[in-house]
């Protein structure tokens, strides 16, 4: 990520952080536009607000019994974006009529679900940051 885009993300995170935690009053709405160096909107951008406080906005921690769901429908993940907090569990059901292999080899959360149909036996817990 180049420095300009990184600086935009840091600036937006700082603005959002002050808007959410810097005052006692809550705004009715907040709108953030993420743009590139040419001023064009960046599609599907995600803005992460990091705070020293253990705050979860609009979500509760999931357990194996209440795991979040990242389904596979029409050979695509559904939803396109799933917000997962540290410690959350995620089920990866396969609602397609073909078997899928789901994996992550990232340092943040490696896992592998070999070719399967239906629902894997256990959800994946996201324990790394």
Long-range contacts (C-beta under 8 A, 24 or more apart in sequence): 2-37, 4-37, 5-36, 5-37, 8-34, 8-35, 9-34, 9-47, 9-48, 12-47, 13-47, 13-48, 13-49, 13-50, 16-47, 16-49, 17-49, 17-50, 17-51, 20-49, 20-57, 21-51, 21-53, 21-55, 44-80, 44-81, 46-81, 56-85, 59-83, 59-85, 61-85, 61-87, 61-88, 62-88, 62-89, 62-90, 63-89, 64-89, 64-122, 64-123, 64-125, 67-91, 67-123, 69-93, 71-95, 72-96, 72-100, 72-102, 84-126, 85-126, 86-126, 86-127, 86-128, 86-129, 87-125, 87-126, 87-127, 88-125, 88-126, 89-123, 89-124, 89-125, 89-126, 90-123, 90-124, 90-126, 91-119, 91-120, 91-123, 91-124, 92-120, 92-123, 92-124, 93-118, 93-119, 93-120, 94-118, 94-119
